[in-house]
Amino acid sequence: MIILSDDIKKQLIDLYENKGVRIEGNIIKLLDTTDDPVFEEYISKCISEDKERQKKRLDITKQVQTQNNELNNLNEENQRILEELQQSLKDLEDQRMTLEVQNRELNEWKLDNLRLTEELQNEMVNSEKSRIEAEEAKRHAENDLDFLQKRNQTELISIIVRVALWVIIGVGFITTGVYIFTLCMGKDTQVISAAWSNMFGILLTNAFSIIGTIMGIKYATKDHS
């Protein structure tokens, strides 16, 4: 035990009563209060207030611990929410990038389709131009062929007509020459005159028949074309 002098005891009691300052801690239990009721009462008050203060400190400590636990839990919850938010942001960013890639691919696909459509339209236009040119060339070729055919037919008809005319004229001249020669010789011209007349009739008939046949063929060919 610790034995204090009366002066120290009195100073401790005055300090408590005037200033409210007291001793505290485990040292209180070591102070000797034998034969001194006043100091013993002071020590009892100190012990009582010390217990009360320790109780308050303990309550405050418990409250602080509780608050710390709540804060820790809240911090953990906030951390979890933050992580979920970061994950959500990451997912949103991934989705945005995916959408951008898809949009870029879609735009490229649209551009390719537009280019292919334009190329197809150009090819269709070129094909139509080629078809028109081919039809035009075909028409020109047909016209040229028809012209050549008609020209050849005309030339052939002209040749046939000329030959027929020359044959008729030649036969006519020959027959007329024979007839005139017979007249000059003083021969009987009755037989030769009848032959001359028949020959001219046959020649004219054949000439008109040949010309009519040729014109009929030409007309029929013209109608057929």
C-alpha positions in Angstrom: 0.0 0.0 0.0 1.1 3.6 -0.6 0.8 5.8 2.5 0.4 9.5 1.8 0.9 12.4 4.2 -2.0 14.4 5.5 -0.8 17.5 3.5 -0.8 15.5 0.2 -4.2 14.1 1.0 -5.5 17.5 1.8 -4.1 18.9 -1.5 -5.6 16.1 -3.5 -9.0 16.6 -1.9 -8.8 20.4 -2.5 -7.7 19.9 -6.0 -10.7 17.7 -6.6 -13.2 20.0 -4.9 -11.8 23.3 -6.5 -10.6 22.1 -9.9 -12.5 18.9 -10.4 -9.1 17.1 -11.0 -8.7 13.7 -9.4 -6.4 10.9 -9.5 -7.4 7.9 -11.6 -6.1 4.6 -12.7 -4.9 1.5 -10.9 -2.9 3.6 -8.5 -6.1 4.5 -6.6 -6.3 0.9 -5.4 -2.8 1.2 -3.9 -3.5 4.2 -1.7 -3.9 3.7 2.1 -7.2 5.1 3.5 -6.9 3.6 7.0 -8.1 5.9 9.8 -9.0 8.7 7.4 -12.7 8.7 6.5 -12.5 11.9 4.5 -9.7 10.6 2.3 -11.4 7.3 2.1 -14.6 9.0 0.8 -12.4 10.9 -1.7 -10.9 7.6 -2.9 -14.4 6.1 -3.2 -15.5 9.0 -5.3 -12.5 8.7 -7.4 -12.9 4.9 -7.9 -16.7 5.5 -8.6 -16.0 8.2 -11.1 -13.2 6.2 -12.6 -15.5 3.2 -13.1 -18.1 5.5 -14.6 -15.6 7.1 -16.9 -14.2 3.7 -17.8 -17.8 2.5 -18.5 -18.4 5.6 -20.7 -15.1 5.0 -22.4 -16.1 1.4 -22.9 -19.5 2.4 -24.3 -17.8 5.0 -26.5 -15.3 2.4 -27.6 -18.1 -0.1 -28.3 -20.0 2.6 -30.2 -16.9 3.5 -32.1 -16.2 -0.1 -32.9 -19.8 -0.5 -33.9 -19.6 2.5 -36.1 -16.3 1.3 -37.5 -17.9 -2.1 -38.3 -20.7 -0.3 -39.9 -18.3 1.9 -41.8 -16.3 -1.1 -42.8 -19.5 -2.8 -43.9 -20.5 0.3 -45.7 -17.1 0.6 -47.2 -17.2 -3.0 -48.4 -20.7 -2.4 -49.8 -19.5 0.8 -51.5 -16.5 -1.1 -52.8 -18.8 -3.8 -54.1 -21.1 -1.3 -55.7 -18.0 0.5 -57.1 -16.7 -2.8 -58.6 -20.2 -3.5 -60.0 -20.3 0.0 -61.4 -16.9 -0.4 -62.9 -17.9 -3.8 -64.4 -21.1 -2.2 -65.7 -19.1 0.6 -67.2 -16.7 -1.9 -68.7 -19.6 -3.9 -70.1 -21.1 -0.7 -71.5 -17.8 0.2 -73.1 -17.5 -3.3 -74.6 -21.0 -3.0 -75.9 -20.3 0.4 -77.3 -17.2 -0.8 -79.0 -19.1 -3.8 -80.3 -21.9 -1.6 -81.6 -19.2 0.7 -83.3 -17.7 -2.3 -84.9 -21.1 -3.6 -86.0 -22.0 -0.1 -87.3 -18.7 0.1 -89.1 -19.2 -3.3 -90.7 -22.8 -2.4 -91.5 -21.7 0.9 -93.1 -19.0 -1.0 -95.1 -21.7 -3.6 -96.1 -24.0 -0.8 -97.2 -21.2 0.9 -99.2 -20.3 -2.5 -100.8 -23.9 -3.0 -101.7 -24.2 0.5 -103.0 -21.0 0.0 -105.1 -22.3 -3.4 -106.3 -25.7 -1.8 -107.1 -24.0 1.0 -109.1 -21.8 -1.5 -110.9 -24.8 -3.7 -111.6 -26.7 -0.7 -112.9 -23.7 0.3 -115.0 -23.4 -3.2 -116.3 -27.2 -3.2 -117.1 -26.8 0.1 -118.9 -23.8 -1.2 -120.8 -25.6 -4.4 -121.6 -28.6 -2.4 -122.9 -26.3 -0.2 -125.0 -24.6 -3.4 -126.3 -27.9 -4.9 -127.1 -29.1 -1.8 -128.9 -25.7 -1.6 -130.7 -26.1 -5.3 -131.6 -29.6 -4.8 -132.9 -28.5 -1.7 -134.8 -25.6 -3.7 -136.3 -28.0 -6.6 -137.1 -30.4 -4.2 -138.7 -27.6 -2.6 -140.7 -26.3 -6.1 -141.7 -29.8 -7.1 -142.7 -30.2 -3.9 -144.6 -26.9 -4.4 -146.3 -27.7 -8.0 -147.1 -31.1 -7.1 -148.4 -29.5 -4.4 -150.5 -26.9 -6.8 -151.8 -29.6 -9.3 -152.5 -31.7 -6.8 -154.3 -28.8 -5.4 -156.2 -27.7 -8.9 -157.2 -31.3 -9.7 -158.2 -31.5 -6.4 -160.1 -28.2 -7.1 -161.9 -29.2 -10.7 -162.6 -32.6 -9.5 -164.0 -30.9 -6.8 -166.0 -28.5 -9.4 -167.5 -31.3 -11.9 -168.2 -33.4 -9.1 -169.8 -30.5 -7.9 -171.9 -29.6 -11.4 -173.0 -33.2 -12.1 -173.8 -33.5 -8.9 -175.7 -30.3 -9.5 -177.6 -31.5 -13.1 -178.4 -34.8 -11.8 -179.6 -33.2 -9.0 -181.5 -30.6 -11.4 -183.0 -33.2 -13.9 -184.0 -35.4 -11.1 -185.4 -32.5 -9.7 -187.4 -31.5 -13.2 -188.7 -35.1 -14.1 -189.6 -35.7 -10.7 -191.2 -32.3 -11.0 -193.1 -33.3 -14.4 -194.4 -36.7 -13.0 -195.4 -35.2 -10.0 -197.2 -32.6 -12.2 -198.9 -35.4 -14.5 -200.2 -37.2 -11.5 -201.6 -34.1 -10.2 -203.3 -33.5 -13.6 -204.9 -37.0 -13.5 -206.4 -38.0 -16.7 -204.6 -41.5 -17.6 -203.5 -41.8 -15.8 -200.1 -45.1 -17.4 -199.0 -43.5 -20.1 -196.9 -40.8 -17.9 -195.5 -43.3 -15.2 -194.7 -45.4 -17.5 -192.7 -42.3 -18.8 -190.9 -41.1 -15.3 -190.3 -44.4 -14.3 -188.7 -44.6 -17.4 -186.6 -41.0 -16.9 -185.4 -41.6 -13.3 -184.4 -44.7 -14.4 -182.5 -42.8 -17.1 -180.7 -40.0 -14.7 -179.9 -42.3 -12.0 -178.5 -44.3 -14.6 -176.5 -41.2 -16.1 -175.0 -39.7 -12.6 -174.3 -42.8 -11.4 -172.5 -43.0 -14.7 -170.7 -39.4 -14.4 -169.5 -39.9 -10.8 -168.4 -43.2 -11.6 -166.7 -41.6 -14.5 -164.8 -38.7 -12.4 -163.7 -40.9 -9.5 -162.5 -43.2 -12.0 -160.7 -40.2 -13.5 -158.9 -38.9 -10.1 -158.0 -42.3 -9.0 -156.7 -42.8 -12.2 -154.7 -39.3 -11.8 -153.2 -40.1 -8.2 -152.3 -43.4 -9.1 -150.6 -41.8 -12.0 -148.8 -39.0 -9.9 -147.3 
